[in-house]
């Protein structure tokens, strides 16, 4: 992926990552379900969080273009003494899909579409999928939290932070296990293709982070994701 297509994919990576936080996701769903724009107080009450918590997450959703704001007096009055207009939130026109357990069929579609374009240019399909997944991993790392990109943390923890926005539900112990498969339905029907793509993507994320002491491997037959990250020694 290059140029405008790559930039668009990078924006989608960042946008969907913003919904990885459960409170932010709940607020987005609550606002989206309302017929009219809602206040911070209404949103906070709707998902049962403190007002200051709702304010932080609502404004982050605005920054990511998922919500938009408007100002209106909730009393319906105007003129002196009517009070200041309230800041209200409503869903933006940007299309986004949120599912539980977290699925990322959009990511799979981006990678496989890129792979098809590469194959049309003459690259063997298996190599094209690996190259496309590697490109997606690079973009994922570019959008990853600073905690993942710093070289000071434990490598398995850094990879876990980078993968968390994509719905893998990482669990770190002696290895990094991924409790959820973001491509579950696709993997059930096209296991070799999708699991190979998944392995290449996770491996690329680790490589792009500079985590030379770990490697991604496939563990067929396990619950959740068939890929895990283990120490390479």
N, C-alpha and C positions, 0 to 999 in steps of 0.2 A: 504494500500500500504506500502511496506517495502523494505528495501535494495535498490538494483539497480533501481527497478521500482519507488520507492519514490524519489530517487535522480534525476532520469530522469524527473519526473513530476515537481520537484522543479525547475530544469533548464528551463523547458518550461514556467513555471509561470513567472520567471524572464525575459526570452527572450521576451515573448509577452507583458509584462509590459513595456519594453523599447519602444514599438511602440505605447504606449498610447498617447505620446506627439504628437500633430498634425504636428509640424515642422519636427520632427524626422521621422514620418511616411511618410510625403511628400518627404523628402530626400531619404528615403529607396526606395520609389516607383520610384522616378526619376532615381536613380542609376540603379535600377533593369531593367528599361525600355530601357537602353542604350545598344548598341551592344558592346561597348568597355568601358574600365575603364575611369572614368572622374576625373578631378581635383576638388579641393575645389572651385575654381572660377567658373567652369562650373556648379557645383551643386548649388552654391549660386545663380547664375543667373537663373538657371532652376526653382527654387522655390521662387525666389525673396526675399531672405533674405541676410543680411550682411555676408561677408566672415567669420568673426570671429564666428558668430552664426552657420554657416554651419560647420566650423571646429569642434566646440564643439560637435555637434550632430553626425557628421560623425564618429568622434573618439569613441563616445559612442556606436554607432552601430558596430564598429569594436570590441570593448571590449565585446559585447554581442555575437560576432560570426556571425552577420548577414551580415556584409561586410568584405571584405579582401582588403589589400592594395598591391600595387606594385609601383616600382619607375622606371620612364622612362623619357628621355629627349623628350619634346614635339616638339622641333625644328627638330628632326631627325638627327642632327649633333652629332659628337663625337670628342673627343680630346680636347686640350686646347682651351678655349674660347667658348666651346659649352654650358656652363652654367650647373648649378646643375640639377640633375634629379628631376622631380616633383613627389610628392606623389599623387598617383591615387587610386581611390576606385572603386570596382566592387562588385556585389552581391556574397555572399558565396554560397556554395553548400547546406547549411542548408535549409530545407524546412520550410516555414512559410506561413500562410494564413492571409491576412488582408482584412477585409470587412467593408463597411459602409452602414447602421449603424453597429457599432461594434458588431460582433457575436462571441461567444466563444463555438462553438460546440465541439472543442477539449477538453475543460474543462468538459463539460457534458459527453463526451465519456469516459474520464478518470474516472470520479466518478462512472458512471454506470457500467463500466467494473470492477471496484473495488467491487461494490455492488454485481455483479453477482458472483465473486469469493467468497465473504463472504457467499452468499446464498448457494453456492455449498458445503460449509463447514458446513451447517446446520442452518445458521442464517436466520430467517424469512425475506422476501424481504424488507418489509417496514423498519425494523430495520437495515438491511444491507445498504440501501440507506442513511439513516440518519448517520450511522457510517462512510460510505465512504465520505459523504459530510463534516462531521466533520473533517476527516483527511485532506481533501483538504483545508478546512478553516485554519487549523493549518499551512499547507505549505504556503498558501497565506500570512498569517501574518508574517511568517519567512522571506518572500521576500518583505514585505511591506516597504515603505520609513520610515526613522527614525521619521518623523513627525507624523506618525500614531502610532508608537510603544511607543512614549514617553507618560508618564502619566500626563503631564502638560496641554495638550490641552483639549478643550471641547470634550466630548465623541462622539457626533454625527459627529463632524468634523473629528475626528480620524478614525471613521469607514468609512466615505466618502473617505478619502485619501487612505485607504487600498482597497476599492472596485473600485476606479476609473480606475486602470489598466485593469480591466476585462470588461470594456465597459458599466457599469451600468449608466453612466452619472449622478452621485449623485447630488442632489440639497438639501441644508440644509436650513431649516427655523425653525419652531417649531418642525418639524420632519425631518427625512432624507428620501426624496422621490427619487426613482430611475427611471429616465426618459426613460431609454432604457432597454429592455429585451435582454440579451446576448444569450438567448436560444429560440428566438421568434418562429422559424419554428417548432422546436421540441415541444415547449409548446402548439402550436396550435393543434398538432396531439396527444399529450400524456399529457394533461394538469395536471391531478392529480399527475402523476409520476414526471414530470419535475418541476412543481411548488413546490411540496413537497421537492424535492432535493434542489431547489433554496432557499427555506425558511431555510432549515437546513444549507446550506452553508453560507448564510448571517448571520444567528444566530451564527454560529461557529466563524466567523470572529470577531464579536462583543465580544463574550465570550473570545476568545484567546487573544484579545487585553486587556482584563481585564476591559471592559466597563460594569460595574455592574449596572449602572443607566439607561440602555437602553435595549430594546428587539426588536426582529424582529417579524413582524406580516404579515399575508396575507391580501390583500385588493383586492378581486376579482372584475373584471370588470373595473379596472382603466386603463388608457392609460400607456404605458411603462411597467415597471416591476410590477408584482402583489405583490411584497414584499416591505415593507418599514420598517424603524427603528424608533421607537418612544421612548420617555422617559418612563421608567417603573413605575413611580409613578402615 
